[in-house]
Amino acid sequence: MSKSRGNKKSGGWTISGVGLNLVITLLALTIIVLGFSLINKLKTIDESGRIESGNRPDEIIQIEVLNGCGISGIADRFTEYLRARGFDVVKTGNYANFDVINTMVIDRMGKKINAAAVAAELNVASDNVSVQINKEYFLDVTVIIGKDYLNLSPLN
């Protein structure tokens, strides 16, 4: 006669094993849902092709606002609007010429979320957001106001 030590289980599920698998599955699903939610929050575009506001980064965005349409005082108006919304406009002036048709938002540091946040605040279409990295610029984003300025948030 041999003595048996403990209970030997034959490959079946135990209550504690099922509970552990359930917890692991729920955690995995939660991580997946949170991941998709974060991705959608960072890059939300509405039907018109504009990036929605509310997707602001947690840092201060330094902006240059340039008048590319020739309307006197327009850069100052946009500067006031952006500053009232928490952006740091560090330079205001005129662009090289006054024949810019569509307002442009240019990412200068390779942080697309900053340019997207400025574009969303101004109601600039995502097609008019570009990247032109210039490490000699000590700012994040350049806004060049075009002849479409009447359609943008500061004047609506």
N, C-alpha and C positions, 0 to 999 in steps of 0.2 A: 504494500500500500504506500502510495506516495501522498505526501501532503500538498495541497494546492495553496498557493499564496495569492490572496486577493481574488477578485473576480476578473475573469478573462472575458473581453468583449469581442464579439465577432463582427468586425467591420461595419456595424450598423451606426446610424446617427444617434448621438446622445443629445439630450436637451441642452447641455452646455455648449456642445459643438454647433448646434443649429443657432443658438443665440449669438455665439461669436461670429458666425458667418453672416448673420443678419446685421449685426453692428458694423462689420467690415463693409458690407454692401451699401448700407446707408451712408457711411462716411465717404465712400467712393462716389456715390451719386451726389452728395452734398458738394464735394470738391469739384466735380464736373459742372454742376449748375452754377456755382460761384465763379468758376473760370469763364464760362460763357457769358455770365452777367458782366464780369469785368471787361471782357473784350468788347461787348456791345456798348458799355458805358464809355469806353475810350474812343470808339469810332462809330458814332451814331449819325447817320445821314438820313434826312427826311426825303420825301418823294421828289422834291424840287431839286435835289442834288446839293443842298446846303447842309453844312455841318451844324447840328443843333447846339444851342448854348446849354450851359449846365455841365459841360465837360471840361471845366477849367483845371489846369494843373495846380498843384499846391505851392507853387513858387511865384514870386513877383516877375512879371514879364516886362522887360524894358523894350520900349517901342520908339521908332523914328516915324514921324508922320510927315509926308511930303505932298505938296500940292502939285498934281499933274494935270489939272483941268483949267487952271488960270483964273478961277473964281476967287476974288479977294477975300481973305479971312477964312477960307474953308478949312485949311489945316488947323487953325486955332479952334474952330468949332468941333472938329473931330477930336482934337486933343482934350478939350474940356469933357466931351462925352466919354472918352476912354478913361480919363483920370477919375471921373465920377463913379466908374465901375471897377476901380481898383487896379487899373493898369498904370505902369510907370512910364509916361511919355518923357523921354530924355532929350529929344530933339524934334523941332518943328521947322519946316522950311519949304522951299520950292524944289521940285524935281527939275531935271535937266531941260525938260520942255513941257509945254502945256497941251499936248495933243494925245494924252492917254485916254483911251475910250472907256475901258473897264477898270475899276479899282482893283489893285493887286495887293496881295499880302505875301510877303517874302520871308521865309525862314532863313535866318542868317547864321544859326548855330547848330543846325542839324537836329533840332527838337521840334518835330512836326506838330506835336500836341500844342505847343505855344502858338504857332501860326494858325492852327485850326481853331483855337480858342478866340483869337483876335478876329478871325474871319467870321466866326459864329456870332460874336458880339456885334459886329458891323453889318451882318447879313450879306456878306460877300460869298458868292458861289464858290464851291470847292474847286471848280475848274480854274479859278483865278488865284489859287494858292500855289506857290512854287517854292523851291529850295535853291538858294544861291548862297552857299556857305562862304563867309568871309571872316576869317579869324582876326583881321585887323579892325573889324567893327566891334565895339564893346556894347552891343545891344542884341536882343533876341530876334526882333521882327521889324521889318520895314513895311509901312503902309503907304502906297502911292495912290492918291485919290484921283479917280478918273471922272470923265464926263457923266457917268452914271450915278453920281453922288446923291441925286434926289431920291433914288431907290433904296438908299442905305439907311440903317437904323438911326443915325444921328439926326436925320432930317424927316423921319416918319413919325 
